[in-house]
Amino acid sequence: MSPEIMVVLRIAAIATSAAIGIFDFFGILFMLLERYGGAKGRIYYLLSYLFPKTIFGPIGKSLRLLRDWHDAGKRETLIQAYGRNKERDLMDRHPFSQWMVAEMVRNYENNVQGIAYLGAAALIFIIGLRGIEVLTREDASFIVPALLLEFTLIGLLGLMMFYKPEEEKHGAVDLTLITELERIKRDLAEKDTTLRTLRADVDTVIQRLQGDVESLRQAGSGGKAKGGA
């Protein structure tokens, strides 16, 4: 690769590192202002219009919703919309935390996890190039943006896990096991009902047979009495 192209790529890598660093700095600052300051969703409301819908989908709408979680009149409706029997995940929590649980974790955790894996793949690729000496010690500027990107993505994923409700952290295996146990419980209940019905039928038949035997005994006793006379 020509030196001119390497210079251009190095400048692009430095610019990318600076952009990611600025994003991290202001991201942490805005989060602290929203959680511990008096922003009450106003910062995220303004930022929401910087995310084009055609590229980032409903992220802008999700950011604007933070203002509604700070509104006591709208918060109750949002809690009810979160899901029946799940309100305990939101009780006694700050509006920012409620918004993270109900909106961000619920809708974007899988996306963040997938992007974090892609970032890890990019980091492994860049470090691999350094290992086989395609990139030299002087080309460390290419590794820095990959490290910053992975730091950012892992930080976002950790934030999602921090706010994720406890009962949802068990994983697919535990959820499958719980579902299977519920199915077995239902099957046992149905079999118990069937056995109770069969027992009632058997008791009815036994009573009928006892009645028939008693009738035959009485008939036999009556026949012997007549013969003796």
Secondary structure, 3 states (H helix, E strand, C coil): CCHHHHHHHHHHHHHHHHHHHHHHHHHHHHHHHHHHCCCCCHHHHHHHHHCCHHHHCCHHHHHHHHHHHHCHHHHHHHHHHHCCCCHHHCCCCCHHHHHHHHHHHHHHHHHHHHHHHHHHHHHHHHHHHHHCCCCCHHHHHHHHHHHHHHHHHHHHHHHHHHHCCHHHCCCHHHHHHHHHHHHHHHHHHHHHHHHHHHHHHHHHHHHHHHHHHHHHHHHHHHHHHHHHC
